[in-house]
Amino acid sequence: MKTFALETEDQQAKTDFQNIAKNLDDALQTLQGRQQYIEEQEPTYKQ
């Protein structure tokens, strides 16, 4: 996503892909936080 946003000439597509990439990064951080919390609460789920 980020690579396409940098390479495209279409400004609307660039903005859209940058927004999508940011949303994915935010979701990933949220999920990593939840995973860490679960692993602390239930050590049996730790990988």
Backbone hydrogen bonds, N-H to C=O, Kabsch-Sander energy under -0.5 kcal/mol:
donor,donor_aa,acceptor,acceptor_aa,energy
5,A,1,M,-2.4
6,L,2,K,-1.6
7,E,3,T,-1.8
8,T,4,F,-2.2
11,Q,9,E,-0.6
14,K,10,D,-2.5
15,T,11,Q,-2.4
16,D,12,Q,-2.6
17,F,13,A,-2.8
18,Q,14,K,-2.1
19,N,15,T,-2.3
20,I,16,D,-2.5
21,A,17,F,-2.5
22,K,18,Q,-2.1
23,N,19,N,-2.4
24,L,20,I,-2.5
25,D,21,A,-2.3
26,D,22,K,-2.5
27,A,23,N,-2.5
28,L,24,L,-2.5
29,Q,25,D,-2.2
30,T,26,D,-2.2
31,L,27,A,-2.6
32,Q,28,L,-2.4
33,G,29,Q,-2.1
34,R,30,T,-2.2
35,Q,31,L,-2.6
36,Q,32,Q,-2.4
37,Y,33,G,-2.2
38,I,34,R,-2.7
39,E,35,Q,-2.7
40,E,36,Q,-2.0
41,Q,37,Y,-2.2
42,E,38,I,-3.4
45,Y,42,E,-2.4
46,K,43,P,-1.4
